[in-house]
Amino acid sequence: MKFAAVFLLTALVSGADSPQKGNRLVILKVDGMNQNQLMNALETLDSATGKSQLPWLHRIFVEQGAIYENFYTRGISLSAPSWSMLDTGRHTIIRGNVEYDRFTGEVYDYLNFFPLYVGYAQQKQVDMPGVEVLDRAGIPLLIDRFSYPDIFQSFQLFQRGVRWTTLQEVLKSRFSSKSIFSMLEGATPSYDSLLEKQTQTELEAGLQRPQILYLDLYLGKVDHEGHATSEPAALLKKFREVDELAGQLWTAIQNSPLAGKTLFVMVSDHGMNNVPGIVSQTYSLTDLLNSPVGGAHHVVTNREQLSDFKFKSLYPLLHRVINPSDASFYLRGESDQYPTAWLDIDGNERAALLLRNSDLNKIHILLQQLAHSDMTVSLRRAVAHALGGVIDSHRTEWARTAAQLEEELSALTGAIEARKLLLEHEPHRWTRQQMERGEHNAAWRLRQDFDDWKAEREAYGAYLARLKRLLVFEPDSKNPFKGKISDLISEMSLGDSNTQEQLRHYVVGPAQNGLQLTGDGRLDEERSFRYVDYPKLFSEQRALNNPQPELAEKSIDFAAMRIQDPAPGEHAYWLYGDEKNQLEILTGPDGRIAVQPLHTDWRSGLPLALFEDPELRIPPGVRREDWLAQWHTEHEWFEAIHKTRYSNGVIGVIEELSPVGDNVPGRAGIDPVLLRYERRRRELVQADIHLFAADHWNFNVRFPNPGGNHGSFLRISTHSVWMMAGAGVAVERVQQPVDSLEFARVLLDLMRIPEKK
């Protein structure tokens, strides 16, 4: 939304004191802070002092700075995708807190710091996984506009390198003789609080060094407390801790050599659905999918469920857990080889589900049946014919995939060989000056790319080999199948994404009465397989025991998925509440957006609740149903809906479900074939279907999260914090709605910093 950047720049910078190139930027990143809760605390007076409950934040930003009162998470309100947009100013190519590669089973776990610490110590991993993904895609971070010696970056989700000196100081404090006595008395500070304090100390020291032009401090305490409780006093206590910290940073800034040239920013990635007196209630999608009614899947998650908590789940490098189903219809005992449902349930109010392609399930079942030696001649002939028919229906698509993937892996091999020659000249030791310039990290990134490429060539090569075998496989209509299914269907792989039709008629196993023939001797597929209509199944889930009247009996609000493009340049997204309540969101080649009900007129009860929302802002004299039925620009939609219950959900659906490859520019000078490969890898982690919990429900089965949650499009979860002061920023309460896509762009403009080439 370019209009927002222009508006904000005009409104916020006073002409006499416009920041010049080379000024300093300090960002306080507060995970999970809600704008409504913050403003309420800022505007409420403390009875003891007569001042704001948050006096420092009031002094810095209300009295001396700019506050964006309508700043929103763009897309889903989850930490990894939200921070991705804030740290880059680009459309997100990361769509969840954990993602899985459909072809290889690779797990991208964006919230786990421990693998970075271990990998960095071994010189095998330099950055957090999210940074690796962005680097591969050619998308720079905000900090990449600054030179390595000019940066002080704290520990966070999109972190480059590891501050070993900081960790060492924390460990000294944690295990000092004084702390051991405190531990015995039950008064030991947590590791997180010690790390925060040490990082703050080092940041304040960095403020005294004029050459350091970018500094940030990431806080997770507000998010953690918000998940734990909705008690106002407890949440206010965390806000006051942030207030005190902001005051200390502001004081340090004013006492620094660049005081008049420092822009101080506080930002949050998303809000939090905290309502006093309401306990967030968990619904287990894993249990549903494990059950016969849910398809009896072996389910992959990235963490253990609370009900299955085991000692091994404490292992910090754990990133894949297989939850087997004892009710599996055809894969009993094969959970380690063929888990068929993969879940991102770190999403709290939102979950992403990837299912093995329904036709791959059908092929697997038919191969198992052909292996039986006691099958009748007529049935074997029908099964062989049906199996060949399924393969033929995908032949064109799979042949294209095989040809392109083979070309991509060939190009990858060339890149591996070129990188190998480059690495032969890598120094074995680094001087202090080289390390201060970050040259060691840059070299380790080159080596990590090399190692990753080799692993990918092997993993995708294995998938490609099986795809080729499947394409030339000819089912024998006379003799039992004696081969290995794993030679034709890759283990730990889901194959292609499912279509809308497949998800509504998804094969989960053979029918209870076995395979059946039609009157003319063909396989009767409707009577031979068990099917699940997943959108309908999810809409039918109800709470068995709900002691809170504020919570809906229906635990899943709606499902969303991308569907077939209506025409070239157009994209379509389907929101399913139930059979009577469905929406379709369309985007045209000109970027305009249309929203239309399916099978009904505009009325109450549809997903996103636009028609009935009193906060829908449309031109006077225009009927709601008429305005909603028309195409509008994104700006027009944002202005109309940002204060509704689901806030900018129309735009958020598009951001979350749009073709991700379109947002991958690639590294400068990248081979077009390798660019196609990188775009393919991002598309392969996209979910089949996204599920959004009903208000105050969540899907986090590892920890119940009794306080609030986030992840949905509800305004309380998407309403974020953005405040700025210093360096010529005018005192302003900005009402213009703006989303996280503008954050980095506006900061770069305010700081007069050009993008790095």
Summary of the structure (lengths in Angstrom):
residues: 757
radius of gyration: 27.3
end to end distance: 22.7
largest distance: 89.9
contacts: 2515
relative contact order: 0.19
helix: 42%
strand: 15%
